[in-house]
Amino acid sequence: MNTLQRLLSNTLMAYAANLVVKASNALIFIALARQLGPTEAGTFNLGITYFTIALALSAVGLNELLIREAAPRRRESSRYFSNYLAMRMLFAVLTYAVILLLLSTILPYSATTAQVIRILTLALFPEAAFMLCQAVFVAHERLALPTLAALVCSAIKLGGGFWLLSQGADVVTIAWVVPLGSFIGLLVFLPGLYWLFRSSGQPLLSRIDLHFSRDQLRQAPGFVMISFFSTIDFQLDAFLISIMLSETQLGWYGAAQTIVLGFWMLAGAVRTALYPVMARYAEAEPDKLPWIYNQANHYLLLLSLPIVAGVSLLAEPIIALVYGDGFAPAVPVLQVMIWAVLFAFLMVPNARLILILHRQREAGWLTGTGMVTNVVFNLALIPVLGIVGAGLARTAATLVFYLSLYWFVQRYLLRSSLLPQLFRPILATVIMALVVYPLRDLMLFIPVMVGAGVYLGAIVVLGAFSAEDRAFLKQHLFRINRKSQTKPT
């Protein structure tokens, strides 16, 4: 399997893993919203917000650092894993203690909401270990087991959550399925880790080396900044809505946010698959980095632009299908917030390039710029436009963050403008939108299928694929066809 094939395969598996993990929480949220209403759903969403913040803060950037350091040094994976695991558990304990302290002192939530936050945040312990296990397999570019572990984790959460809902359980009881599912999913990794390390002559757990851990933490501040700022940035809107508006409006906002997250995870999957590949090339074949960077930008633009335009056009039937008529206030939020996904896709090659070239401190400050922008926009727009203002703030902050990353790469690392690649995808998307708009009141699958077909035809006619890309696709499609013809029956 060549690099491009492996990259595509790992992207699909990373997306599947992220999708099934996030889908469990999202589907539980949707079920709560449909059965118990927006207030209970808002309480659950707020608990997930605090859990996400706690998980990211306790990570102190170790997941990203492990991938970068272990990808070119796979025979030392056990050493990295053992020491990073010890550090993560220590930071998880400290983070959970802070959450408990805040809940008992200054956070202005009801007893039910505080209890949900305490329960959901317990999941940071198994999830911290889960993410480190996943990072090891990402460094080895083997994502099948993480996908299986994610599937088991999600199945436990969904099965338990739906069963409890059918029994009339409240949101506090349902919250327990999240830490339980995370712990069971973690157990799936153990035989895989044993086999992975054993195949390269490494023990499952290596000796904890305080000097090694200290040296690794010296590289972490930039990653800590990235993790802290990005987490606060992504969860800030929900937190501010819970303070400035109400849990019911947070439930409406969370409805749109959940749908956006499904597409945001696809950008995360590309990031997961691209990171170890770029890290290896940075050390072994740095001359290939510009090609990978340009190809990634080109295809991410082709992929993301029609998605965000289509969701924006079809936001009303999407919200009605998923949540029902009671969530109509989420429609305008989805229409504006989905455009943040476009910039989330486009920032991936820039952010990965900055990290693999050891400029994580600069990336941390740039991430902080995006977070501050989000704070300013939310504080300015929520009092005026409510939850729609929060959606606009999310899109604007993501755009600012993307532009800052792009500027840094072009100024200091690699000169390769995106502007020449914009015309064809934009024109193809406009053509698609003109065809889909009159069909938006039909059954949802009709405009979706018609739009996909029109867009694909438009980018082919407009020549969005280079001669090299067309030759590659033709070669591999021919191989697949030949294999199917020669396969014995």
C-alpha positions as CSV (number, residue, x, y, z in Angstrom):
1,M,0.0,0.0,0.0
2,N,1.5,3.3,-1.1
3,T,1.5,6.6,1.0
4,L,-1.6,8.0,-0.6
5,Q,-3.6,4.8,-0.3
6,R,-2.6,4.5,3.3
7,L,-3.5,8.1,4.0
8,L,-7.0,7.6,2.5
9,S,-7.5,4.4,4.4
10,N,-6.4,5.9,7.7
11,T,-8.5,9.0,7.1
12,L,-11.6,6.8,6.7
13,M,-10.8,4.7,9.7
14,A,-9.9,7.8,11.8
15,Y,-13.2,9.3,10.8
16,A,-15.1,6.1,11.6
17,A,-13.4,6.0,15.1
18,N,-14.1,9.7,15.8
19,L,-17.6,9.4,14.4
20,V,-18.7,6.4,16.5
21,V,-17.3,7.9,19.7
22,K,-18.9,11.4,19.2
23,A,-22.0,9.8,17.7
24,S,-22.8,8.1,21.0
25,N,-22.9,11.3,22.9
26,A,-24.7,13.1,20.0
27,L,-27.4,10.4,19.7
28,I,-28.0,10.3,23.4
29,F,-28.3,14.1,23.2
30,I,-30.8,13.8,20.3
31,A,-32.8,11.1,22.2
32,L,-32.9,13.3,25.3
33,A,-34.0,16.3,23.2
34,R,-36.8,14.4,21.6
35,Q,-38.1,12.6,24.7
36,L,-37.3,15.0,27.6
37,G,-37.1,18.4,25.8
38,P,-34.5,21.1,25.3
39,T,-33.9,21.8,29.0
40,E,-32.8,18.3,29.9
41,A,-30.8,18.1,26.6
42,G,-29.1,21.4,27.5
43,T,-28.1,20.0,30.9
44,F,-26.5,17.0,29.3
45,N,-24.8,19.2,26.7
46,L,-23.4,21.4,29.4
47,G,-22.0,18.3,31.2
48,I,-20.4,17.1,28.0
49,T,-18.9,20.6,27.6
50,Y,-17.2,20.4,31.0
51,F,-16.0,16.9,30.4
52,T,-14.5,18.0,27.1
53,I,-12.7,20.9,28.7
54,A,-11.4,18.7,31.6
55,L,-10.2,16.0,29.1
56,A,-8.3,18.5,27.0
57,L,-6.8,20.4,30.0
58,S,-5.5,17.1,31.5
59,A,-3.9,16.1,28.2
60,V,-1.4,19.0,28.4
61,G,-0.7,18.3,24.7
62,L,0.7,14.8,25.3
63,N,-1.4,13.1,22.7
64,E,0.0,15.2,19.8
65,L,3.5,15.1,21.2
66,L,3.4,11.3,21.5
67,I,2.4,11.0,17.8
68,R,5.1,13.4,16.6
69,E,7.9,11.8,18.7
70,A,6.9,8.1,18.3
71,A,6.1,8.1,14.6
72,P,9.7,8.1,13.5
73,R,10.8,6.1,16.6
74,R,8.3,3.2,16.7
75,R,10.6,0.8,18.5
76,E,10.5,3.1,21.5
77,S,6.7,3.3,21.6
78,S,6.3,1.4,24.9
79,R,8.6,3.8,26.6
80,Y,6.7,6.8,25.4
81,F,3.3,5.2,26.2
82,S,4.2,4.2,29.8
83,N,5.7,7.6,30.8
84,Y,3.0,9.6,29.1
85,L,0.3,7.4,30.7
86,A,1.6,8.1,34.2
87,M,1.7,11.9,33.4
88,R,-1.8,11.9,32.0
89,M,-3.3,10.1,35.1
90,L,-1.6,12.6,37.4
91,F,-3.0,15.5,35.4
92,A,-6.4,13.9,35.2
93,V,-6.6,13.7,39.0
94,L,-5.6,17.3,39.4
95,T,-8.1,18.5,36.8
96,Y,-11.0,16.5,38.3
97,A,-10.3,18.0,41.7
98,V,-10.5,21.5,40.3
99,I,-13.8,20.7,38.7
100,L,-15.2,19.5,42.0
101,L,-13.9,22.6,43.7
102,L,-15.5,24.9,41.2
103,L,-18.8,23.1,41.4
104,S,-18.9,23.4,45.2
105,T,-18.0,27.1,45.2
106,I,-18.5,29.5,42.3
107,L,-20.3,27.8,39.4
108,P,-24.0,28.9,39.4
109,Y,-25.8,25.6,38.5
110,S,-28.6,23.7,40.0
111,A,-28.0,20.5,42.0
112,T,-29.1,18.4,39.0
113,T,-26.8,20.1,36.6
114,A,-23.8,19.9,39.0
115,Q,-24.4,16.2,39.5
116,V,-24.5,15.6,35.7
117,I,-21.2,17.5,35.3
118,R,-19.5,15.5,38.1
119,I,-20.6,12.2,36.6
120,L,-19.7,13.0,33.0
121,T,-16.4,14.4,34.0
122,L,-15.4,11.1,35.6
123,A,-15.1,9.8,32.1
124,L,-11.9,11.8,31.7
125,F,-9.9,9.0,33.4
126,P,-10.6,6.1,31.0
127,E,-10.8,8.6,28.1
128,A,-7.3,9.9,28.9
129,A,-5.9,6.4,28.7
130,F,-8.0,5.7,25.6
131,M,-6.6,8.7,23.8
132,L,-3.0,7.7,24.5
133,C,-3.6,4.2,23.3
134,Q,-5.1,5.7,20.1
135,A,-2.1,8.0,19.7
136,V,0.3,5.0,19.8
137,F,-1.6,3.3,17.0
138,V,-1.8,6.5,15.0
139,A,2.0,6.8,15.3
140,H,2.2,3.3,13.8
141,E,-0.4,4.2,11.2
142,R,-2.6,1.3,12.2
143,L,-6.1,2.6,12.9
144,A,-8.2,-0.6,12.7
145,L,-8.0,-1.4,16.5
146,P,-8.8,2.2,17.6
147,T,-11.9,2.0,15.3
148,L,-13.0,-1.2,16.9
149,A,-12.4,0.1,20.4
150,A,-14.5,3.2,19.5
151,L,-17.3,1.0,18.2
152,V,-17.4,-1.0,21.4
153,C,-17.3,2.2,23.5
154,S,-20.2,3.7,21.6
155,A,-22.3,0.6,21.6
156,I,-22.2,0.5,25.4
157,K,-23.1,4.1,25.7
158,L,-25.9,4.0,23.1
159,G,-27.3,0.7,24.3
160,G,-27.3,1.8,27.9
161,G,-28.6,5.3,27.2
162,F,-31.5,4.2,25.0
163,W,-32.5,1.4,27.5
164,L,-32.4,3.9,30.4
165,L,-34.6,6.3,28.4
166,S,-37.1,3.6,27.6
167,Q,-37.3,2.9,31.4
168,G,-38.1,6.5,32.1
169,A,-34.7,7.4,33.6
170,D,-33.7,11.0,34.2
171,V,-30.7,12.8,32.9
172,V,-28.6,12.1,36.0
173,T,-28.9,8.4,35.6
174,I,-28.3,8.4,31.9
175,A,-25.1,10.4,32.4
176,W,-23.5,7.3,34.0
177,V,-23.4,5.4,30.6
178,V,-20.6,7.8,29.4
179,P,-17.8,6.9,31.9
180,L,-18.9,3.2,31.9
181,G,-18.8,3.0,28.1
182,S,-15.4,4.7,28.0
183,F,-13.9,2.2,30.5
184,I,-15.1,-0.8,28.6
185,G,-13.9,0.6,25.3
186,L,-10.5,1.1,26.9
187,L,-10.2,-2.7,27.6
188,V,-10.3,-3.5,23.9
189,F,-6.9,-1.9,23.5
190,L,-5.0,-4.1,25.9
191,P,-4.5,-7.2,23.6
192,G,-3.7,-4.9,20.7
193,L,-1.1,-3.0,22.6
194,Y,0.4,-6.3,23.8
195,W,0.7,-7.6,20.2
196,L,2.0,-4.2,18.9
197,F,4.8,-3.9,21.4
198,R,5.6,-7.6,21.4
199,S,6.1,-7.7,17.6
200,S,8.9,-5.2,18.0
201,G,10.4,-6.7,21.2
202,Q,9.0,-4.2,23.6
203,P,7.2,-4.8,26.9
204,L,3.6,-3.8,27.4
205,L,4.6,-1.3,30.0
206,S,8.1,0.1,30.4
207,R,9.8,1.5,33.5
208,I,8.7,5.0,34.5
209,D,11.7,7.3,33.9
210,L,11.3,10.6,35.6
211,H,14.2,12.2,33.7
212,F,12.7,11.1,30.4
213,S,9.2,12.4,31.4
214,R,10.7,15.7,32.5
215,D,12.5,16.1,29.1
216,Q,9.3,15.3,27.3
217,L,7.3,17.9,29.3
218,R,9.9,20.5,28.3
219,Q,8.6,20.1,24.8
220,A,5.0,20.3,25.9
221,P,4.3,24.0,26.6
222,G,3.4,24.8,23.0
223,F,1.1,21.8,22.8
224,V,-0.4,22.8,26.2
225,M,-1.2,26.2,24.8
226,I,-2.8,24.7,21.7
227,S,-4.8,22.2,23.7
228,F,-5.9,24.8,26.2
229,F,-6.8,27.6,23.8
230,S,-8.5,25.2,21.2
231,T,-10.6,23.5,23.9
232,I,-11.7,26.7,25.6
233,D,-12.4,28.1,22.1
234,F,-14.6,25.3,21.0
235,Q,-16.6,25.0,24.3
236,L,-16.8,28.7,25.1
237,D,-20.0,29.4,23.2
238,A,-21.9,26.8,25.1
239,F,-20.5,28.0,28.4
240,L,-21.5,31.6,27.7
241,I,-24.9,30.7,26.5
242,S,-25.5,28.8,29.7
243,I,-24.5,31.9,31.7
244,M,-26.1,34.6,29.6
245,L,-29.2,32.9,28.2
246,S,-30.8,29.7,29.4
247,E,-30.4,25.9,29.3
248,T,-33.4,25.7,26.9
249,Q,-31.6,28.0,24.4
250,L,-28.4,26.0,25.0
251,G,-30.4,22.9,24.0
252,W,-31.4,24.6,20.7
253,Y,-27.8,25.7,20.1
254,G,-26.5,22.3,21.0
255,A,-28.8,20.8,18.3
256,A,-27.1,22.8,15.6
257,Q,-23.7,22.3,17.2
258,T,-24.1,18.5,17.2
259,I,-24.8,18.4,13.5
260,V,-21.8,20.7,12.8
261,L,-19.6,18.4,15.0
262,G,-20.4,15.5,12.7
263,F,-18.7,17.3,9.8
264,W,-16.0,18.8,12.0
265,M,-14.9,15.3,12.9
266,L,-14.1,14.6,9.3
267,A,-11.6,17.4,9.4
268,G,-10.2,15.8,12.6
269,A,-9.9,12.5,10.8
270,V,-7.8,14.0,8.0
271,R,-5.7,15.6,10.7
272,T,-5.2,12.3,12.4
273,A,-4.2,10.5,9.2
274,L,-2.0,13.3,7.8
275,Y,0.0,14.0,11.0
276,P,2.2,10.9,11.2
277,V,2.8,10.9,7.4
278,M,4.0,14.4,7.5
279,A,6.1,13.8,10.6
280,R,7.9,10.9,8.9
281,Y,8.5,12.8,5.8
282,A,9.8,15.8,7.8
283,E,12.7,13.6,9.0
284,A,13.3,11.2,6.1
285,E,12.2,13.1,3.0
286,P,11.6,16.8,3.7
287,D,11.5,17.6,0.0
288,K,8.1,15.9,-0.3
289,L,6.4,18.1,2.2
290,P,5.4,20.8,-0.3
291,W,3.7,18.2,-2.5
292,I,1.7,16.7,0.5
293,Y,0.8,20.2,1.7
294,N,-0.5,21.3,-1.7
295,Q,-2.4,18.1,-2.4
296,A,-4.0,18.3,1.0
297,N,-5.1,21.9,0.5
298,H,-6.5,21.1,-2.9
299,Y,-8.6,18.1,-2.0
300,L,-9.8,19.5,1.3
301,L,-11.2,22.5,-0.5
302,L,-12.9,20.3,-3.1
303,L,-14.4,18.1,-0.3
304,S,-15.5,20.7,2.3
305,L,-16.9,23.6,0.2
306,P,-20.0,21.6,-1.2
307,I,-20.6,20.0,2.2
308,V,-21.0,23.3,4.0
309,A,-22.9,25.0,1.2
310,G,-25.3,22.0,1.0
311,V,-25.9,21.9,4.8
312,S,-26.5,25.6,4.9
313,L,-29.1,25.4,2.1
314,L,-30.8,22.3,3.7
315,A,-30.6,23.3,7.3
316,E,-34.4,23.5,7.9
317,P,-35.2,19.9,6.7
318,I,-32.1,18.6,8.4
319,I,-33.1,20.0,11.8
320,A,-36.7,18.9,11.3
321,L,-35.6,15.3,10.4
322,V,-33.2,14.9,13.3
323,Y,-35.0,16.8,16.2
324,G,-38.5,17.6,15.2
325,D,-40.4,20.9,14.8
326,G,-39.7,22.0,18.4
327,F,-36.1,22.8,17.4
328,A,-36.8,25.3,14.7
329,P,-34.7,28.0,16.5
330,A,-31.7,25.9,15.7
331,V,-32.1,26.3,11.9
332,P,-30.5,29.8,11.5
333,V,-27.7,28.7,13.9
334,L,-26.9,25.8,11.7
335,Q,-27.0,27.9,8.5
336,V,-24.3,30.2,9.8
337,M,-22.2,27.9,12.0
338,I,-21.7,25.2,9.4
339,W,-19.4,27.5,7.4
340,A,-16.8,27.2,10.3
341,V,-16.3,23.6,9.0
342,L,-14.9,24.9,5.8
343,F,-12.1,26.7,7.6
344,A,-11.6,23.8,10.0
345,F,-10.8,21.7,6.9
346,L,-8.5,24.2,5.4
347,M,-6.5,24.8,8.5
348,V,-5.4,21.1,8.8
349,P,-2.4,21.2,6.5
350,N,-1.1,24.4,7.9
351,A,-1.5,23.4,11.5
352,R,0.2,20.0,10.9
353,L,3.1,21.6,9.0
354,I,3.7,24.0,11.9
355,L,3.8,21.2,14.5
356,I,6.0,18.8,12.6
357,L,8.5,21.6,12.1
358,H,8.7,22.1,15.9
359,R,6.9,25.5,15.9
360,Q,4.3,24.5,18.4
361,R,4.9,27.5,20.6
362,E,3.9,29.8,17.7
363,A,1.0,27.6,16.9
364,G,-0.1,28.0,20.6
365,W,-0.1,31.8,20.4
366,L,-2.0,31.7,17.1
367,T,-4.6,29.4,18.7
368,G,-4.9,31.9,21.5
369,T,-5.6,34.6,18.9
370,G,-8.5,32.6,17.6
371,M,-9.9,32.0,21.1
372,V,-9.7,35.7,22.0
373,T,-11.5,36.5,18.8
374,N,-14.2,34.0,19.7
375,V,-14.6,35.6,23.2
376,V,-14.9,39.1,21.8
377,F,-17.4,38.1,19.1
378,N,-19.6,36.0,21.5
379,L,-19.7,38.8,24.1
380,A,-20.7,41.3,21.4
381,L,-23.2,39.1,19.4
382,I,-25.0,37.0,22.0
383,P,-26.7,39.9,23.7
384,V,-27.9,41.2,20.3
385,L,-28.6,38.1,18.3
386,G,-28.8,35.3,20.9
387,I,-27.8,31.8,19.8
388,V,-27.5,32.9,16.2
389,G,-24.8,35.4,17.3
390,A,-22.9,32.6,19.0
391,G,-23.0,30.7,15.7
392,L,-21.7,33.7,13.8
393,A,-19.0,34.1,16.4
394,R,-17.9,30.5,15.9
395,T,-17.6,31.0,12.1
396,A,-15.8,34.3,12.4
397,A,-13.3,33.0,15.0
398,T,-12.5,29.9,12.9
399,L,-11.9,32.1,9.9
400,V,-9.5,34.3,11.9
401,F,-7.6,31.3,13.2
402,Y,-7.3,29.8,9.7
403,L,-6.0,33.1,8.2
404,S,-3.5,33.4,11.0
405,L,-2.1,29.9,10.4
406,Y,-2.1,30.4,6.7
407,W,-0.2,33.7,7.0
408,F,2.4,32.1,9.3
409,V,3.0,29.2,7.0
410,Q,3.3,31.5,3.9
411,R,5.5,34.0,5.8
412,Y,7.9,31.6,7.6
413,L,7.7,28.0,6.4
414,L,6.4,27.4,2.9
415,R,5.3,29.7,0.1
416,S,2.4,28.1,-1.7
417,S,-0.7,30.2,-2.3
418,L,-4.2,28.7,-2.1
419,L,-5.7,31.5,-4.3
420,P,-5.2,29.7,-7.7
421,Q,-7.1,26.7,-6.4
422,L,-10.2,28.6,-5.4
423,F,-12.0,29.3,-8.7
424,R,-13.1,25.9,-9.9
425,P,-14.4,24.6,-6.5
426,I,-16.3,27.9,-5.9
427,L,-17.9,27.8,-9.4
428,A,-18.8,24.1,-9.1
429,T,-20.4,24.9,-5.7
430,V,-22.4,27.8,-7.1
431,I,-23.7,25.6,-9.9
432,M,-24.7,22.9,-7.3
433,A,-26.4,25.5,-5.1
434,L,-28.5,26.8,-8.0
435,V,-29.7,23.3,-8.7
436,V,-30.4,22.3,-5.1
437,Y,-32.2,25.5,-4.0
438,P,-35.5,24.8,-5.8
439,L,-35.4,21.2,-4.5
440,R,-35.0,22.0,-0.8
441,D,-38.6,21.3,0.1
442,L,-38.6,17.8,-1.3
443,M,-37.6,14.7,0.7
444,L,-34.1,15.3,2.0
445,F,-32.3,12.5,0.1
446,I,-33.4,14.0,-3.3
447,P,-31.6,17.4,-3.1
448,V,-28.6,15.6,-1.4
449,M,-28.2,13.1,-4.2
450,V,-28.9,15.6,-7.0
451,G,-26.5,18.1,-5.4
452,A,-23.7,15.5,-5.1
453,G,-24.1,14.4,-8.7
454,V,-24.2,17.9,-10.0
455,Y,-21.1,19.0,-8.0
456,L,-19.1,15.9,-9.1
457,G,-20.0,16.5,-12.7
458,A,-19.1,20.2,-12.5
459,I,-15.6,19.7,-11.0
460,V,-14.8,17.1,-13.6
461,V,-16.0,19.3,-16.5
462,L,-14.2,22.3,-15.0
463,G,-10.9,20.3,-14.8
464,A,-10.5,20.5,-11.0
465,F,-8.5,17.2,-11.1
466,S,-4.9,17.6,-12.5
467,A,-3.6,15.3,-15.2
468,E,-1.5,13.6,-12.5
469,D,-4.5,13.0,-10.4
470,R,-6.6,11.7,-13.3
471,A,-3.8,9.3,-14.2
472,F,-3.5,8.0,-10.7
473,L,-7.3,7.4,-10.4
474,K,-7.5,5.8,-13.8
475,Q,-4.6,3.5,-12.9
476,H,-6.1,2.4,-9.6
477,L,-9.6,2.0,-10.9
478,F,-8.2,-0.2,-13.7
479,R,-6.4,-2.3,-11.1
480,I,-9.6,-2.7,-9.1
481,N,-11.6,-3.6,-12.2
482,R,-8.9,-6.1,-13.3
483,K,-8.9,-7.8,-9.9
484,S,-12.7,-8.1,-9.9
485,Q,-12.6,-9.7,-13.3
486,T,-9.9,-12.3,-12.4
487,K,-11.3,-13.2,-9.0
488,P,-12.5,-16.8,-9.0
489,T,-16.2,-17.5,-8.6
